Amino acid sequence: MAEVVLEKAGKTYPGGVRAVEGFDLRIADGEFVVLVGPSGCGKSTTLRMIAGLEEITEGSISIAGAVVNDVHARDRDIAMVFQNYALYPHMTVERNLSFGLMRRRVHRSRLRALLSSDYRTAMREESAAIDLRVSEAARMLGITDLLDRQPRALSGGQRQRVALGRALVRAPQVFLFDEPLSNLDAKLRVEMRTELRVLHRQLNSTMVYVTHDQEEAMTLGDRLVVMNEGVVQQIDAPTRIYSHPVNRFVAGFVGTPSMNFLEGTLDAQGVFATDDSTIELPSELSTGHRGPVVLGVRPGALQPCEEGRGWKCHLAAVEHLGDRVDLVLEHCGMQLVSRVESSRSFQEGATLWVEPKVGEGVHLFERSKEGRTLASA
């Protein structure tokens, strides 16, 4: 286990393409941090810089108090799990788990034996220690019954557990995960998310995880690092990022369905006006803010109301999702989504009036490129 620190870390490729810029992050010993963002935002590049697979071009990276900018990947004492399982197809699960340790010859018994000429004794000690690590990893991951099988006889979820086990047996200072669940179906992804959280609690190891799936990020991370275009947008606990996004990008990226955004103007009386409608905002949102703004409303906070209040919408579609229903609405050429309880009945094609419910996910943003958050309620 180890603390990982990135200070103004960055990566610029030949031709001046900046993949990561001014990345500052301190990951505590034993913390589970998730880097999340859209494709191409720089999250995988950042992970590869920590691993030593990508050379950083500015700033520094430290692991366990030591700067590792110039330290080779194999000497950083990290283990990485990739999207592709990369298992040896001709080896059994047990052999896949132990092969890395055998090649690295990590046990000091080997060195002691070479110096004392007692080579066979050292080999037995080393094999016993490796067998113990493999057995313990297999037990933790629930793959003990699979040790004699080859990868072709395993399901996708089982193969991913073997890939995790291969990292686990090394007992590294830091675990790095680069979208390891992307190849699994939806049900398996949920199961593996739970297993990863349980594994983290058991090991109390430092883990850095990359994903583009914001739901996966929210359920796994102690803290999230939201990135966009190579720049960190916000670092905070999942619940805090959801309830208090720092800008419009974070607000729109985190949450399913995405937040609804309406551009308008806010006057001195707290009235928010779009092209063809007005609505009075509460003082906790409107106080101190005037002029062009963007109102953001979570789908769960946009609820049907009596005629003449809120916004008049055309109900384009009704999406039934078991215990809830998503109403797809059209208003002034914009698409909005309202999430309601499944017990309510709605008719597609009807006219529906909706309004934001303060306290359930309503935000005010600057109408600018940065889209800084002005207020949340």
N, C-alpha and C positions, 0 to 999 in steps of 0.2 A: 504494500500500500504506500501511496505517496501523494504529496501535493503537486499539482501541475499548474504552472504559471506562464501565461503568455503576456508579453509586454510589447505593445505597438508592433505586434507580429504582422508581417505582410508578405505577399507573393506577387511579383510582377514577372510575367513571361516575356520572352523576346518579342520585340515589336511594341512594347509598352502596354500590353494588356494586363490590367490589375485585377487579379482574381480575389485577393484578400487585402484589406487595407486597415491599418491601425487597430488590430485586434487586441483588446485588453480583456483578460479573464484570469481569475484565480480560482482553481478547482480545489476544494478542500480534500484532505485525506479521507477516503471512504465515501466521497460524494458521487452521486449519479447525475451527470449533466448531459442534457440532450441539445445538440445543435440542429435547428430546424429552419426550413425555409424552402422556397421554390427551387426547381432545378436550375443549376447554374449560379446559385447565390454564393458559392464559395465554402460551403460547409464541409464537403468531402476533401477539398484542398486543405482546409484547416486541419482536419483529422490526419491527413497524410503528412502534414508538416510536423505534427506531434509525434507521429510514428517514425519519422525520419525517412519516409519514402519520397518526400518532396522537400527540396531545399528552400529555406526561407530566404528572402532577399532583403528583409528589413526587420528590426526588432529582435527579440530573443524569446526562447522557450526554455523553461527550467522544469526538471523532474526531480523530486526529492531534494530540492535545494541546489542542484547542479545544472548549470547551463549546458544544453545538449545541442546547440546549433550545429556543431561540427562533429557530433558523435554519430557513428554509423547506426542504422536501424537495429542491427542484431545486438548492439551493445547498450540499448536503452532500457532493457528489461521490461518490455511491453509485449502484450499479445493482442493480435488483431483478428477479428472475425468479419469476413466479407459477405457480400450478397450471394456470391457463388460459393458453394460449400468447399470446393477444391479438395475433395477427398481422393486418396489413392485407390483407384477402382479395383486393383488386384490384391489389396490388403484387406484383412478382416478389420472390424471396428476396433478390436483390441490393439491391433498393430498400427492402425491409423492414430490411435491415441498415444501410443508409446514411441512412435518412430521419431518424432521431433526430439524427445529427451535422449534417446539413444544416440542420435547424431550430434547433439550438442555436448554430450558427455558432461552434464552439469554437476555430477557428484564428485566431491573431493576424494572419495575413496579411490577413484581411478588414479589420481595424481599420487596419492600416498602409496598405492600399490606399485606403480611404476618405479618409485624411488626405493621401495623395499624388495622389489622383485617378486612380490606375492600377488601376481596378476590374477590368478584364478579366484582367490579369495575376494579380491576387489570386484571382479565381475559378478560374483554371487551377491555381494552386498548391493551393488548397483542395480542388478536385476530385481532384487527384492524390493528396493526402495521405489523403483519405477512401477512395479506391479501394484504396490500399495497406493501410489498416486492414481493410477489408472482405475483401480477398484473403487477408490473413494469418489473420483469424478463420475464414474458410471453410476454409482449409487445415488449421488446428488441429482443427476439428470434423468434417472429412471431408465437407463439403457443397459443394465447389467445382463438382461436376457438376450441382448443383441450382440454381445462381444464377439461371438464366433461367426457372425454374418459378414457378408461383403456389401459395399454400398448399393449395388444394384438390387439387393433384396430389401432395401429400406424405403420407407415413405419419405416424402419431403420433410415432414416434421422430424422424423428420426434422424435424417441426414443432418439437419440443422443442429440437433442436439449433439451429434458426434462432433460437428465443427466447433460447438461451444466447449465440448469436453476437451478437445485438442488444445484449446487456449487455457482451459482450467488447469490441466495437469502441469502446466509450466509454472503456476503460482507466480505470475508476474507482479510488478509494482502497479501497473496500470493496464486495464482492459479497454480496447478500442473496438467499436462496432460500427461498420459502414453499411447501413441499410440491410441488416442480416435477415430480416423477415420479408423482404420484398417479393421473394419467389414463392411464398406460401399463400394458400387460399385464405379467405377472410376468417373462417373459424379457427384455423391453425394459428393465424397471427394473434388472435385474441388469447389463445391458450399459451403461446410462447411469450407474450407480453407478461402474463401472470408469472410464468416460470422464471423469467429474467428478474422480476422484482423480488421473488422469493430467493433466488440465487444471490442477488445483491445483499439482501439482509443476512443471509448465512455467511457470506464471505466478508462483508463490510469493506469491500475493495473499491478503489477509485475507478470509476467507469465513465467513459465518454462515448456517446451514442449519436449517430447521424441518421436522420430520416427526413423525408419530405412530407410525411404523414403527420399532420398536426394532432390528430386524435391519439396516435401512437406516442407522440412526444408528451402530450398532456398526462397520459396514464403512467409513463415510465419515469420521468425526470423529477429529481429533487428541485432542480432549476432548469429553465429553458434559456437557450440563447437563440433569439430570432434574428435571422440574417436576411439581407436582401442586397443584391448587386455587390457582394464582397464586403459589406459594412454591417456591423452589429447594430441592430435596431433597438433591442431591449433584452436585458438579462434580469430574470426574476423567477419567483415560484409560479407554477402553472396557473393557480387560481388568481394570482395577482395580475398576470399577463392577460388573462381573460377578462377580468373585471375592470382593470385600469391600464389599458393599452396606451403607450406613449404617443402613438401617431396612427394615422389612418391605415397605413400598410399593415401594422401589427393587428389592428382591430379587424381588418378584412381577411387576414390570413388565418387567424386563430378563431375557430368556431365553425360548427357545421349545423345548418347551412350558414353561409357567410352573412356578415352583417349587412343590413340594408343601409344605403347612403342616399341622402336627398340634399341637393344643393339648393340654397335659398339665401334669404337676407333676414337678419335679426334686428329689430328696432329697439328703441329705448324702453318700450313697454313690455319687452320680452315676447313679442309676437314674431314667430318664424313664418316667413312667406315664401312659397314657391311661385311658379308662373301662374297657377290658377287656384291656389288655396292658401289659407292661413291657419295657424294653430298657435295657441299661447303656451309657452314653455314655462315650467316652474322656475322660481328664482335661483335655485341651486345650479341650474344650467345656464340661465340667461344673464345673471348679474355680472356686470363689468364687461360684457361682450356685445359689440355692435357691428353691423355691416355684413359683408358676404361671409357665410359660414357653410359648413357641411354638417348635417344632422345624421348621426349614426344610430341605428336601432337594431338590436338583436331580434331575430325572428320570434323568439319567445316573449319579447317585450312589445311586439306589434300585435295588438289584439282587436277583434271586431268590436264596434261600438254602435250607438244609436245613430240613426240617419241625421246628417247635418253637422256632426262632430268629426274631427280628424280629417282624413283624406278619403275622397270618393274613388273607389277602385273597381275595375272589372275583374271578376274571378275567372282567371284563364284555365286553371287546373286545380284539382284536388288530389293530393298524393297521400294515400293511406299507409301508415307505417306502424301498424299494430296499436300501441298505446298512445299514439299521437298522430296528428294529421298536419301536413304542410299545405298551406293555401298559397298558390302562385298567383300573384296579383299584378295587374297593369295599372300604372298611375302616371299620367303625363309623359307617356313614352318610356317610362322606367319600369323595370320588373322588381317587385318586392316579394318577400316571403314572410308569411305569418304562420307560426307554429301554435296549434291549439290542441285541446284534448280530443281524443277520438270519440268521446261520447256525443259530440256536437255534430250536426248534420248541415252540409252545405251543398249548393247546386252550382255546378259549373256553368258559366255564362251569366251568372247573376251579378247584380251590383252590390258591392259590400263596402261599408265604411269602417275604417280602422284608425286607431290612434296609438301612440307610444305610451307604455306604462312606466312611469318613472320609478326607479329603484330596482328594475329588472333587466337593465342593460341598455341605457340611453346615453349617448355621448355627443359632444360638440367638438368639431375640429376646425382648424384654420382651412380656408379655401386657398391652399397654396400647394406647391410641389411637395413640400415636406409633410403637410397635413398634420401639424402638431396638435395634440389633444388640448382643448381649452377647458373642458369640464366633463365630469362623469356623474351620472345619477341613476 
